Amino acid sequence: MRSSRRRSSWAPSRGIRPSWIQYPGEYHCLDNRDSLADGVGNFWSYVDVRDVATLVERALVADFSGHEAFLAAASDSYLDRPVSDAVREFFGECPADCNLGARESALSTARARDLLDWEPAHSWREAADDPVPTPALVER
């Protein structure tokens, strides 16, 4: 027989919601800059795989109960113009209270910053051409 009582405690869980994950030296998001329709689903955001890894690491060792979800996104967009301009062009208008900076991402990572002391460290401006060795399964 199932109990109708609510559980008083739950196992903690962490949710990572990454934007379009890019690999150093292979930033395919830059190939789509001319098509606003191709990036509108995540408001032209991206994240470097190394930043995803550090966010996952921070989330795993964090001490909190319950469920917490974190967005993983770079602090800037991959567009060569402000996201607010792209929103106006694609949707016809931008919310009146939109206060994005010139190159700022539309996705906020404030929760990860506040709870995990995490901030993205990589931008397409440097990482798009970063030479990163390919990982190997065995040492040579």
Secondary structure, DSSP 8 states (H G I E B T S, - for coil): ----S--S----EEEEEE-SEEBTTB-GGGGGTT-HHHHGGGTT--EEHHHHHHHHHHHHH----SEEEEEE--SB-SSSS-HHHHHHHHHS---TT----SSB-SS--HHHHHHH-------HHHHTT-------SS--
